[in-house]
Amino acid sequence: GKRKKKSVRGNIISQDIVQINMNITRHGAKPIQELLSLGEKKKEEKETGK
């Protein structure tokens, strides 16, 4: 098969990126579950039009 070139984009997150893998190095004031659910709520609002 053909080899596909693997590209690294650095620290830029754009609309082209589908998945983000990360590690938590420091905990902030808000719980992690709350931060993760905020993104899901915004996505649902865009889909429903609210």
PEZIDA-V713660 format. One record per pair of residues at least 6 apart in sequence whose ideal C-beta (glycine too) atoms are under 7 Angstrom apart, sorted by the first residue. I is the first residue (numbers start at 1). J is the second residue. D is the distance in whole Angstrom. If there is no record, write none. Layout:
i->I j->J d->D
i->I j->J d->D
This chain:
i->13 j->20 d->7
i->24 j->32 d->7
